[in-house]
Amino acid sequence: MPLSSSGPLSSSGPAGSSGRAGRSAGRTGLTEQLKRGLEAPICLTWELTYGCNLACIHCLSSSGRRDPRELSTAEARAVIDELAEMQVFYVNIGGGEPTIRSDFYPLIAYAVSRGVGVKFSTNGSTLTPARAGELAGMDYVDVQISLDGADAATNDAVRGRGSYEAARAAMDNLAAAGFGPFKISVVVTRENVDQLDALWEMALSYRAQLRLTRLRPSGRGADTWSLLHPTAAQQVDLYTWLVAHPDVLTGDSFFHLSALGEPLPGLNLCGAGRVVCLIDPVGDVYACPFVLHDEFKAGSVRDPGGFAAVWRSSALFTSLREPASAGACASCGSYDACQGGCMAAKFFTGLPLDGPDPECVHGHGEALLAGVPAGGAPSPGPGHSVPVSLSARRR
């Protein structure tokens, strides 16, 4: 039985409510509570490995090579035990390509046995008919197939030659196995934003759910963001499309667009260190899946006290839960709607964290970006990329 939503605070609204019903006065109070943090994260992202058989040009973790310091099977099971004790609702497993770990399926089975639901993202390349059948027989497991275009030309330019075919084969296998609504996960770019209707139709054809996420300038995305992120006009089109499709999942990726008018479904706030965080393959804990940088590293599951101590007591998470001022956005009438936008997007483009989002719909971020000197943005780090010729990948 797959998970029925993206978590207890799904992109359809708080506590699993749907569409505009979630946009109630009660959400305001809940949002203020969540800003102060919770005893356990609502959504925990866990990158099991940096190893990957693809080299997507927007990969937030610059994955490719496995790290020899990866958590062992025993260490990973110990983390799952902690999450179960903390009553974490579900864990969002990614990578790299998590299924290349030989212990992947035993680990998700163990998580489910401990009452921790699993949602994992995969490029689909290893999802054979047999594996699809195995997943269809598991409770509380959700599968997201990553796809960044409605056709091979658009998708493969970002994810690599043959990746579209592999993703579609994985979807076919899940559908044939009777796995019930899986998700098609799309990073919105200026190349695929005009294909949203086609992607929506594709999801409907599989009785799947469409999930859209925002392109961040993290990892290899730092080098490609300026070329791939939607234009100002496309941002408006995207907002209009999302308002018209309230059942499309977004994971609160696009709350910066709420400054255009009616709030989008969801919490519309940055949950970094408050309701979400990330564990990387070597056990380091970061405030957000999109800020894999030492400045946002809170500790390690290998530290005394494990993950629970990092979540509840780290200096970084404590500071993130303090009331924040609107900073440079204080005079903007849209601040309550957009909350200043995405921390990761600001950080990796060299903008101040208390300033406007680089994709601010009123253009304030774009004006500031023009003043960021060359080399003024923080480096996303060396990453784990395997050298790949982009020209070869686009043939």
Contacts in CASP RR format, 6 or more apart in sequence:
PFRMAT RR
TARGET T0000
AUTHOR 0000-0000-0000
METHOD contacts of the structure
MODEL  1
MPLSSSGPLSSSGPAGSSGRAGRSAGRTGLTEQLKRGLEAPICLTWELTY
GCNLACIHCLSSSGRRDPRELSTAEARAVIDELAEMQVFYVNIGGGEPTI
RSDFYPLIAYAVSRGVGVKFSTNGSTLTPARAGELAGMDYVDVQISLDGA
DAATNDAVRGRGSYEAARAAMDNLAAAGFGPFKISVVVTRENVDQLDALW
EMALSYRAQLRLTRLRPSGRGADTWSLLHPTAAQQVDLYTWLVAHPDVLT
GDSFFHLSALGEPLPGLNLCGAGRVVCLIDPVGDVYACPFVLHDEFKAGS
VRDPGGFAAVWRSSALFTSLREPASAGACASCGSYDACQGGCMAAKFFTG
LPLDGPDPECVHGHGEALLAGVPAGGAPSPGPGHSVPVSLSARRR
1 139 0 8 1.000
1 140 0 8 1.000
2 140 0 8 1.000
2 141 0 8 1.000
2 142 0 8 1.000
2 143 0 8 1.000
2 179 0 8 1.000
2 180 0 8 1.000
2 181 0 8 1.000
2 182 0 8 1.000
3 90 0 8 1.000
3 117 0 8 1.000
3 119 0 8 1.000
3 140 0 8 1.000
3 141 0 8 1.000
3 142 0 8 1.000
5 12 0 8 1.000
5 16 0 8 1.000
5 249 0 8 1.000
6 43 0 8 1.000
6 119 0 8 1.000
6 211 0 8 1.000
6 249 0 8 1.000
6 251 0 8 1.000
7 16 0 8 1.000
7 42 0 8 1.000
7 43 0 8 1.000
7 89 0 8 1.000
7 90 0 8 1.000
8 15 0 8 1.000
8 16 0 8 1.000
8 42 0 8 1.000
8 89 0 8 1.000
9 15 0 8 1.000
9 16 0 8 1.000
9 34 0 8 1.000
9 42 0 8 1.000
9 43 0 8 1.000
9 266 0 8 1.000
9 267 0 8 1.000
9 275 0 8 1.000
10 16 0 8 1.000
10 249 0 8 1.000
10 251 0 8 1.000
10 266 0 8 1.000
11 211 0 8 1.000
11 248 0 8 1.000
11 249 0 8 1.000
11 250 0 8 1.000
11 251 0 8 1.000
11 252 0 8 1.000
11 253 0 8 1.000
11 265 0 8 1.000
11 266 0 8 1.000
12 18 0 8 1.000
12 19 0 8 1.000
12 22 0 8 1.000
12 246 0 8 1.000
12 247 0 8 1.000
12 249 0 8 1.000
12 265 0 8 1.000
12 266 0 8 1.000
13 19 0 8 1.000
13 22 0 8 1.000
13 23 0 8 1.000
13 27 0 8 1.000
13 265 0 8 1.000
13 266 0 8 1.000
13 267 0 8 1.000
14 22 0 8 1.000
14 26 0 8 1.000
14 27 0 8 1.000
14 30 0 8 1.000
14 266 0 8 1.000
14 267 0 8 1.000
18 246 0 8 1.000
18 247 0 8 1.000
18 265 0 8 1.000
19 246 0 8 1.000
19 247 0 8 1.000
19 265 0 8 1.000
20 246 0 8 1.000
20 265 0 8 1.000
22 265 0 8 1.000
22 266 0 8 1.000
23 263 0 8 1.000
23 265 0 8 1.000
23 266 0 8 1.000
27 266 0 8 1.000
27 267 0 8 1.000
30 267 0 8 1.000
31 267 0 8 1.000
31 268 0 8 1.000
31 269 0 8 1.000
34 42 0 8 1.000
34 267 0 8 1.000
34 269 0 8 1.000
34 271 0 8 1.000
34 274 0 8 1.000
34 275 0 8 1.000
35 269 0 8 1.000
35 274 0 8 1.000
35 321 0 8 1.000
35 323 0 8 1.000
36 274 0 8 1.000
36 321 0 8 1.000
37 273 0 8 1.000
37 274 0 8 1.000
37 275 0 8 1.000
37 321 0 8 1.000
38 274 0 8 1.000
38 275 0 8 1.000
39 86 0 8 1.000
39 312 0 8 1.000
40 83 0 8 1.000
40 86 0 8 1.000
40 87 0 8 1.000
40 88 0 8 1.000
40 311 0 8 1.000
41 88 0 8 1.000
41 273 0 8 1.000
41 275 0 8 1.000
41 276 0 8 1.000
41 277 0 8 1.000
41 311 0 8 1.000
42 89 0 8 1.000
42 275 0 8 1.000
42 276 0 8 1.000
43 89 0 8 1.000
43 90 0 8 1.000
43 92 0 8 1.000
43 275 0 8 1.000
43 276 0 8 1.000
44 83 0 8 1.000
44 88 0 8 1.000
44 90 0 8 1.000
44 91 0 8 1.000
44 92 0 8 1.000
44 276 0 8 1.000
44 277 0 8 1.000
44 278 0 8 1.000
44 279 0 8 1.000
45 91 0 8 1.000
45 92 0 8 1.000
45 93 0 8 1.000
45 94 0 8 1.000
45 276 0 8 1.000
45 277 0 8 1.000
45 278 0 8 1.000
45 279 0 8 1.000
45 289 0 8 1.000
46 79 0 8 1.000
46 91 0 8 1.000
46 92 0 8 1.000
46 93 0 8 1.000
46 94 0 8 1.000
46 278 0 8 1.000
46 279 0 8 1.000
47 61 0 8 1.000
47 93 0 8 1.000
47 94 0 8 1.000
47 95 0 8 1.000
47 96 0 8 1.000
47 98 0 8 1.000
47 278 0 8 1.000
47 279 0 8 1.000
47 280 0 8 1.000
47 281 0 8 1.000
47 289 0 8 1.000
48 70 0 8 1.000
48 71 0 8 1.000
48 76 0 8 1.000
48 93 0 8 1.000
48 94 0 8 1.000
48 95 0 8 1.000
48 96 0 8 1.000
48 98 0 8 1.000
48 101 0 8 1.000
48 104 0 8 1.000
48 107 0 8 1.000
48 281 0 8 1.000
49 63 0 8 1.000
49 66 0 8 1.000
49 67 0 8 1.000
49 70 0 8 1.000
49 95 0 8 1.000
49 96 0 8 1.000
49 97 0 8 1.000
49 98 0 8 1.000
49 100 0 8 1.000
49 101 0 8 1.000
49 281 0 8 1.000
50 61 0 8 1.000
50 62 0 8 1.000
50 63 0 8 1.000
50 64 0 8 1.000
50 65 0 8 1.000
50 66 0 8 1.000
50 67 0 8 1.000
50 70 0 8 1.000
50 95 0 8 1.000
50 96 0 8 1.000
50 281 0 8 1.000
50 383 0 8 1.000
50 384 0 8 1.000
51 63 0 8 1.000
51 64 0 8 1.000
51 65 0 8 1.000
51 66 0 8 1.000
51 95 0 8 1.000
51 96 0 8 1.000
51 97 0 8 1.000
51 100 0 8 1.000
51 384 0 8 1.000
52 59 0 8 1.000
52 63 0 8 1.000
52 64 0 8 1.000
52 95 0 8 1.000
52 96 0 8 1.000
52 97 0 8 1.000
52 100 0 8 1.000
52 123 0 8 1.000
53 97 0 8 1.000
53 100 0 8 1.000
53 123 0 8 1.000
53 125 0 8 1.000
54 97 0 8 1.000
54 123 0 8 1.000
54 125 0 8 1.000
54 159 0 8 1.000
54 160 0 8 1.000
54 163 0 8 1.000
55 64 0 8 1.000
55 160 0 8 1.000
55 220 0 8 1.000
55 385 0 8 1.000
55 386 0 8 1.000
55 388 0 8 1.000
55 393 0 8 1.000
56 148 0 8 1.000
56 158 0 8 1.000
56 159 0 8 1.000
56 160 0 8 1.000
56 220 0 8 1.000
57 158 0 8 1.000
57 220 0 8 1.000
57 221 0 8 1.000
57 223 0 8 1.000
57 224 0 8 1.000
57 228 0 8 1.000
57 390 0 8 1.000
58 148 0 8 1.000
58 158 0 8 1.000
58 187 0 8 1.000
58 189 0 8 1.000
58 215 0 8 1.000
58 220 0 8 1.000
58 221 0 8 1.000
58 224 0 8 1.000
58 225 0 8 1.000
58 228 0 8 1.000
59 96 0 8 1.000
59 219 0 8 1.000
59 220 0 8 1.000
59 221 0 8 1.000
59 385 0 8 1.000
60 216 0 8 1.000
60 218 0 8 1.000
60 219 0 8 1.000
60 220 0 8 1.000
60 221 0 8 1.000
60 289 0 8 1.000
60 290 0 8 1.000
60 292 0 8 1.000
61 95 0 8 1.000
61 96 0 8 1.000
61 218 0 8 1.000
61 219 0 8 1.000
61 280 0 8 1.000
61 292 0 8 1.000
61 383 0 8 1.000
61 384 0 8 1.000
62 219 0 8 1.000
62 220 0 8 1.000
62 380 0 8 1.000
62 381 0 8 1.000
62 382 0 8 1.000
62 383 0 8 1.000
62 384 0 8 1.000
62 385 0 8 1.000
63 95 0 8 1.000
63 96 0 8 1.000
63 97 0 8 1.000
63 383 0 8 1.000
63 384 0 8 1.000
63 385 0 8 1.000
64 96 0 8 1.000
64 384 0 8 1.000
64 385 0 8 1.000
64 386 0 8 1.000
65 384 0 8 1.000
65 385 0 8 1.000
65 386 0 8 1.000
66 281 0 8 1.000
66 384 0 8 1.000
67 281 0 8 1.000
67 282 0 8 1.000
67 384 0 8 1.000
69 281 0 8 1.000
69 282 0 8 1.000
70 281 0 8 1.000
70 282 0 8 1.000
71 79 0 8 1.000
71 281 0 8 1.000
71 282 0 8 1.000
71 283 0 8 1.000
71 301 0 8 1.000
73 103 0 8 1.000
73 106 0 8 1.000
73 107 0 8 1.000
75 283 0 8 1.000
75 301 0 8 1.000
75 302 0 8 1.000
76 103 0 8 1.000
76 107 0 8 1.000
77 107 0 8 1.000
77 110 0 8 1.000
78 301 0 8 1.000
79 279 0 8 1.000
79 283 0 8 1.000
79 301 0 8 1.000
79 307 0 8 1.000
80 91 0 8 1.000
80 107 0 8 1.000
80 110 0 8 1.000
80 111 0 8 1.000
80 114 0 8 1.000
80 116 0 8 1.000
81 114 0 8 1.000
82 301 0 8 1.000
82 306 0 8 1.000
82 307 0 8 1.000
82 308 0 8 1.000
83 91 0 8 1.000
83 111 0 8 1.000
83 114 0 8 1.000
83 116 0 8 1.000
83 307 0 8 1.000
84 114 0 8 1.000
84 115 0 8 1.000
84 116 0 8 1.000
85 308 0 8 1.000
86 307 0 8 1.000
86 308 0 8 1.000
86 311 0 8 1.000
88 116 0 8 1.000
89 116 0 8 1.000
89 117 0 8 1.000
90 116 0 8 1.000
90 117 0 8 1.000
90 118 0 8 1.000
90 119 0 8 1.000
90 140 0 8 1.000
90 142 0 8 1.000
91 111 0 8 1.000
91 116 0 8 1.000
91 117 0 8 1.000
91 118 0 8 1.000
91 119 0 8 1.000
92 119 0 8 1.000
92 120 0 8 1.000
92 121 0 8 1.000
93 108 0 8 1.000
93 118 0 8 1.000
93 119 0 8 1.000
93 120 0 8 1.000
93 121 0 8 1.000
94 120 0 8 1.000
94 121 0 8 1.000
94 122 0 8 1.000
95 121 0 8 1.000
95 281 0 8 1.000
97 122 0 8 1.000
97 123 0 8 1.000
97 125 0 8 1.000
97 126 0 8 1.000
98 104 0 8 1.000
98 120 0 8 1.000
98 121 0 8 1.000
98 122 0 8 1.000
99 105 0 8 1.000
99 120 0 8 1.000
99 122 0 8 1.000
99 124 0 8 1.000
99 126 0 8 1.000
99 127 0 8 1.000
99 131 0 8 1.000
100 126 0 8 1.000
101 107 0 8 1.000
105 131 0 8 1.000
105 134 0 8 1.000
108 118 0 8 1.000
108 120 0 8 1.000
108 138 0 8 1.000
108 141 0 8 1.000
109 138 0 8 1.000
111 117 0 8 1.000
111 118 0 8 1.000
112 118 0 8 1.000
112 138 0 8 1.000
112 139 0 8 1.000
112 140 0 8 1.000
112 141 0 8 1.000
115 140 0 8 1.000
117 140 0 8 1.000
117 141 0 8 1.000
117 142 0 8 1.000
118 140 0 8 1.000
118 141 0 8 1.000
118 142 0 8 1.000
119 141 0 8 1.000
119 142 0 8 1.000
119 143 0 8 1.000
119 144 0 8 1.000
120 141 0 8 1.000
120 142 0 8 1.000
120 143 0 8 1.000
120 144 0 8 1.000
121 144 0 8 1.000
121 146 0 8 1.000
121 185 0 8 1.000
122 143 0 8 1.000
122 144 0 8 1.000
122 145 0 8 1.000
122 146 0 8 1.000
122 170 0 8 1.000
123 145 0 8 1.000
123 146 0 8 1.000
123 159 0 8 1.000
123 163 0 8 1.000
123 166 0 8 1.000
123 167 0 8 1.000
124 145 0 8 1.000
124 146 0 8 1.000
124 166 0 8 1.000
124 167 0 8 1.000
124 169 0 8 1.000
124 170 0 8 1.000
125 163 0 8 1.000
125 166 0 8 1.000
125 170 0 8 1.000
127 143 0 8 1.000
127 145 0 8 1.000
127 169 0 8 1.000
127 170 0 8 1.000
127 173 0 8 1.000
127 174 0 8 1.000
128 173 0 8 1.000
129 173 0 8 1.000
129 176 0 8 1.000
129 177 0 8 1.000
131 173 0 8 1.000
132 170 0 8 1.000
132 173 0 8 1.000
132 174 0 8 1.000
132 176 0 8 1.000
132 177 0 8 1.000
132 179 0 8 1.000
133 173 0 8 1.000
133 177 0 8 1.000
133 178 0 8 1.000
133 179 0 8 1.000
135 141 0 8 1.000
135 143 0 8 1.000
135 174 0 8 1.000
135 177 0 8 1.000
135 179 0 8 1.000
136 174 0 8 1.000
136 177 0 8 1.000
136 178 0 8 1.000
136 179 0 8 1.000
136 180 0 8 1.000
142 182 0 8 1.000
142 183 0 8 1.000
143 174 0 8 1.000
143 179 0 8 1.000
143 182 0 8 1.000
143 183 0 8 1.000
144 182 0 8 1.000
144 183 0 8 1.000
144 184 0 8 1.000
144 185 0 8 1.000
144 211 0 8 1.000
145 167 0 8 1.000
145 170 0 8 1.000
145 171 0 8 1.000
145 174 0 8 1.000
145 182 0 8 1.000
145 183 0 8 1.000
145 184 0 8 1.000
145 185 0 8 1.000
146 159 0 8 1.000
146 167 0 8 1.000
146 185 0 8 1.000
146 186 0 8 1.000
146 187 0 8 1.000
147 155 0 8 1.000
147 159 0 8 1.000
147 164 0 8 1.000
147 167 0 8 1.000
147 168 0 8 1.000
147 184 0 8 1.000
147 185 0 8 1.000
147 186 0 8 1.000
147 199 0 8 1.000
148 154 0 8 1.000
148 155 0 8 1.000
148 158 0 8 1.000
148 159 0 8 1.000
148 186 0 8 1.000
148 187 0 8 1.000
148 189 0 8 1.000
148 192 0 8 1.000
149 155 0 8 1.000
149 158 0 8 1.000
149 164 0 8 1.000
149 186 0 8 1.000
149 191 0 8 1.000
149 192 0 8 1.000
149 195 0 8 1.000
149 199 0 8 1.000
150 192 0 8 1.000
150 195 0 8 1.000
150 198 0 8 1.000
150 199 0 8 1.000
150 202 0 8 1.000
151 164 0 8 1.000
151 195 0 8 1.000
151 198 0 8 1.000
152 162 0 8 1.000
152 164 0 8 1.000
152 165 0 8 1.000
154 191 0 8 1.000
154 192 0 8 1.000
154 195 0 8 1.000
155 163 0 8 1.000
155 164 0 8 1.000
155 167 0 8 1.000
155 192 0 8 1.000
156 162 0 8 1.000
156 163 0 8 1.000
156 164 0 8 1.000
156 393 0 8 1.000
156 394 0 8 1.000
157 191 0 8 1.000
157 394 0 8 1.000
158 187 0 8 1.000
158 189 0 8 1.000
158 191 0 8 1.000
158 228 0 8 1.000
160 393 0 8 1.000
160 394 0 8 1.000
161 393 0 8 1.000
161 394 0 8 1.000
161 395 0 8 1.000
171 182 0 8 1.000
171 184 0 8 1.000
171 206 0 8 1.000
171 208 0 8 1.000
174 180 0 8 1.000
174 182 0 8 1.000
174 206 0 8 1.000
175 206 0 8 1.000
175 207 0 8 1.000
180 207 0 8 1.000
181 207 0 8 1.000
181 208 0 8 1.000
181 209 0 8 1.000
182 206 0 8 1.000
182 208 0 8 1.000
182 209 0 8 1.000
183 208 0 8 1.000
183 209 0 8 1.000
183 210 0 8 1.000
183 211 0 8 1.000
183 249 0 8 1.000
184 199 0 8 1.000
184 202 0 8 1.000
184 203 0 8 1.000
184 206 0 8 1.000
184 208 0 8 1.000
184 209 0 8 1.000
184 210 0 8 1.000
184 211 0 8 1.000
185 211 0 8 1.000
185 213 0 8 1.000
186 192 0 8 1.000
186 199 0 8 1.000
186 210 0 8 1.000
186 211 0 8 1.000
186 212 0 8 1.000
186 213 0 8 1.000
187 212 0 8 1.000
187 213 0 8 1.000
187 214 0 8 1.000
187 215 0 8 1.000
188 196 0 8 1.000
188 212 0 8 1.000
188 213 0 8 1.000
188 214 0 8 1.000
188 215 0 8 1.000
188 230 0 8 1.000
188 238 0 8 1.000
189 215 0 8 1.000
189 228 0 8 1.000
189 229 0 8 1.000
189 230 0 8 1.000
190 227 0 8 1.000
190 228 0 8 1.000
190 229 0 8 1.000
190 230 0 8 1.000
190 231 0 8 1.000
190 234 0 8 1.000
191 228 0 8 1.000
192 199 0 8 1.000
193 230 0 8 1.000
193 234 0 8 1.000
193 237 0 8 1.000
193 238 0 8 1.000
194 234 0 8 1.000
196 212 0 8 1.000
196 238 0 8 1.000
196 241 0 8 1.000
199 210 0 8 1.000
200 210 0 8 1.000
200 245 0 8 1.000
200 248 0 8 1.000
202 208 0 8 1.000
202 210 0 8 1.000
203 209 0 8 1.000
203 210 0 8 1.000
209 247 0 8 1.000
209 248 0 8 1.000
209 249 0 8 1.000
210 245 0 8 1.000
210 248 0 8 1.000
210 249 0 8 1.000
211 248 0 8 1.000
211 249 0 8 1.000
211 250 0 8 1.000
211 251 0 8 1.000
212 242 0 8 1.000
212 248 0 8 1.000
212 249 0 8 1.000
212 250 0 8 1.000
212 253 0 8 1.000
212 254 0 8 1.000
213 250 0 8 1.000
213 251 0 8 1.000
213 253 0 8 1.000
214 253 0 8 1.000
214 254 0 8 1.000
214 342 0 8 1.000
214 345 0 8 1.000
215 221 0 8 1.000
215 225 0 8 1.000
215 228 0 8 1.000
215 229 0 8 1.000
215 230 0 8 1.000
216 225 0 8 1.000
216 290 0 8 1.000
216 342 0 8 1.000
216 344 0 8 1.000
216 345 0 8 1.000
216 348 0 8 1.000
217 225 0 8 1.000
217 226 0 8 1.000
217 229 0 8 1.000
217 344 0 8 1.000
217 345 0 8 1.000
217 348 0 8 1.000
217 349 0 8 1.000
217 358 0 8 1.000
217 377 0 8 1.000
218 290 0 8 1.000
218 291 0 8 1.000
218 292 0 8 1.000
218 344 0 8 1.000
218 348 0 8 1.000
218 380 0 8 1.000
219 292 0 8 1.000
219 348 0 8 1.000
219 380 0 8 1.000
219 381 0 8 1.000
219 383 0 8 1.000
220 380 0 8 1.000
220 385 0 8 1.000
221 228 0 8 1.000
221 380 0 8 1.000
222 348 0 8 1.000
222 377 0 8 1.000
222 379 0 8 1.000
222 380 0 8 1.000
225 348 0 8 1.000
225 349 0 8 1.000
229 359 0 8 1.000
230 238 0 8 1.000
230 359 0 8 1.000
232 361 0 8 1.000
232 363 0 8 1.000
232 366 0 8 1.000
235 257 0 8 1.000
235 359 0 8 1.000
235 361 0 8 1.000
236 260 0 8 1.000
236 361 0 8 1.000
238 254 0 8 1.000
238 257 0 8 1.000
239 254 0 8 1.000
239 257 0 8 1.000
239 260 0 8 1.000
239 264 0 8 1.000
239 361 0 8 1.000
242 248 0 8 1.000
242 250 0 8 1.000
242 254 0 8 1.000
242 257 0 8 1.000
242 264 0 8 1.000
243 262 0 8 1.000
243 264 0 8 1.000
246 265 0 8 1.000
250 264 0 8 1.000
250 265 0 8 1.000
250 266 0 8 1.000
251 266 0 8 1.000
252 266 0 8 1.000
252 267 0 8 1.000
252 268 0 8 1.000
252 269 0 8 1.000
252 271 0 8 1.000
254 264 0 8 1.000
255 263 0 8 1.000
255 264 0 8 1.000
255 266 0 8 1.000
255 267 0 8 1.000
255 268 0 8 1.000
255 269 0 8 1.000
255 270 0 8 1.000
255 338 0 8 1.000
255 339 0 8 1.000
255 341 0 8 1.000
256 338 0 8 1.000
256 340 0 8 1.000
256 341 0 8 1.000
256 342 0 8 1.000
256 357 0 8 1.000
256 359 0 8 1.000
256 360 0 8 1.000
256 361 0 8 1.000
257 264 0 8 1.000
257 338 0 8 1.000
257 361 0 8 1.000
258 264 0 8 1.000
258 268 0 8 1.000
258 334 0 8 1.000
258 337 0 8 1.000
258 338 0 8 1.000
259 334 0 8 1.000
259 337 0 8 1.000
259 338 0 8 1.000
259 360 0 8 1.000
259 361 0 8 1.000
259 362 0 8 1.000
260 361 0 8 1.000
261 337 0 8 1.000
263 337 0 8 1.000
267 275 0 8 1.000
268 337 0 8 1.000
268 338 0 8 1.000
268 339 0 8 1.000
269 339 0 8 1.000
270 288 0 8 1.000
270 339 0 8 1.000
270 341 0 8 1.000
270 342 0 8 1.000
270 343 0 8 1.000
271 288 0 8 1.000
272 287 0 8 1.000
272 288 0 8 1.000
272 291 0 8 1.000
272 296 0 8 1.000
272 320 0 8 1.000
272 343 0 8 1.000
272 344 0 8 1.000
273 287 0 8 1.000
273 288 0 8 1.000
273 298 0 8 1.000
273 316 0 8 1.000
273 317 0 8 1.000
273 320 0 8 1.000
273 321 0 8 1.000
274 317 0 8 1.000
274 320 0 8 1.000
274 321 0 8 1.000
276 288 0 8 1.000
276 289 0 8 1.000
277 285 0 8 1.000
277 286 0 8 1.000
277 287 0 8 1.000
277 288 0 8 1.000
277 298 0 8 1.000
277 311 0 8 1.000
277 317 0 8 1.000
278 285 0 8 1.000
278 286 0 8 1.000
278 287 0 8 1.000
278 288 0 8 1.000
278 289 0 8 1.000
278 292 0 8 1.000
279 285 0 8 1.000
279 301 0 8 1.000
279 307 0 8 1.000
280 286 0 8 1.000
280 292 0 8 1.000
282 300 0 8 1.000
283 300 0 8 1.000
283 301 0 8 1.000
283 302 0 8 1.000
284 297 0 8 1.000
284 299 0 8 1.000
284 300 0 8 1.000
285 297 0 8 1.000
285 298 0 8 1.000
285 299 0 8 1.000
285 300 0 8 1.000
285 301 0 8 1.000
285 307 0 8 1.000
285 310 0 8 1.000
285 311 0 8 1.000
285 314 0 8 1.000
286 292 0 8 1.000
286 293 0 8 1.000
286 296 0 8 1.000
286 297 0 8 1.000
286 298 0 8 1.000
287 296 0 8 1.000
287 298 0 8 1.000
287 316 0 8 1.000
287 317 0 8 1.000
287 320 0 8 1.000
287 343 0 8 1.000
288 296 0 8 1.000
288 343 0 8 1.000
288 344 0 8 1.000
290 342 0 8 1.000
290 344 0 8 1.000
290 345 0 8 1.000
291 343 0 8 1.000
291 344 0 8 1.000
291 347 0 8 1.000
291 348 0 8 1.000
292 380 0 8 1.000
293 347 0 8 1.000
293 348 0 8 1.000
293 378 0 8 1.000
293 380 0 8 1.000
293 381 0 8 1.000
295 347 0 8 1.000
295 378 0 8 1.000
296 316 0 8 1.000
296 347 0 8 1.000
297 316 0 8 1.000
298 310 0 8 1.000
298 311 0 8 1.000
298 314 0 8 1.000
298 315 0 8 1.000
298 316 0 8 1.000
298 317 0 8 1.000
299 310 0 8 1.000
299 314 0 8 1.000
299 316 0 8 1.000
300 306 0 8 1.000
300 310 0 8 1.000
301 307 0 8 1.000
301 310 0 8 1.000
303 309 0 8 1.000
303 310 0 8 1.000
310 317 0 8 1.000
311 317 0 8 1.000
324 354 0 8 1.000
325 354 0 8 1.000
326 332 0 8 1.000
326 335 0 8 1.000
326 340 0 8 1.000
326 354 0 8 1.000
327 354 0 8 1.000
327 355 0 8 1.000
328 352 0 8 1.000
328 354 0 8 1.000
328 355 0 8 1.000
328 356 0 8 1.000
328 364 0 8 1.000
329 335 0 8 1.000
329 340 0 8 1.000
329 354 0 8 1.000
329 355 0 8 1.000
329 356 0 8 1.000
329 364 0 8 1.000
332 356 0 8 1.000
332 362 0 8 1.000
332 364 0 8 1.000
334 361 0 8 1.000
334 362 0 8 1.000
338 357 0 8 1.000
338 360 0 8 1.000
338 361 0 8 1.000
340 355 0 8 1.000
340 356 0 8 1.000
340 357 0 8 1.000
340 360 0 8 1.000
341 356 0 8 1.000
341 357 0 8 1.000
341 360 0 8 1.000
342 357 0 8 1.000
343 353 0 8 1.000
345 357 0 8 1.000
345 358 0 8 1.000
345 359 0 8 1.000
346 352 0 8 1.000
346 353 0 8 1.000
346 355 0 8 1.000
346 356 0 8 1.000
346 357 0 8 1.000
346 358 0 8 1.000
347 353 0 8 1.000
347 378 0 8 1.000
348 377 0 8 1.000
348 378 0 8 1.000
348 380 0 8 1.000
349 358 0 8 1.000
349 369 0 8 1.000
349 372 0 8 1.000
349 377 0 8 1.000
350 372 0 8 1.000
350 376 0 8 1.000
350 377 0 8 1.000
350 378 0 8 1.000
351 357 0 8 1.000
351 358 0 8 1.000
351 365 0 8 1.000
351 368 0 8 1.000
351 369 0 8 1.000
351 372 0 8 1.000
355 365 0 8 1.000
355 368 0 8 1.000
356 362 0 8 1.000
356 363 0 8 1.000
356 364 0 8 1.000
356 365 0 8 1.000
356 368 0 8 1.000
357 365 0 8 1.000
358 365 0 8 1.000
358 366 0 8 1.000
358 368 0 8 1.000
358 369 0 8 1.000
359 365 0 8 1.000
359 366 0 8 1.000
360 366 0 8 1.000
END
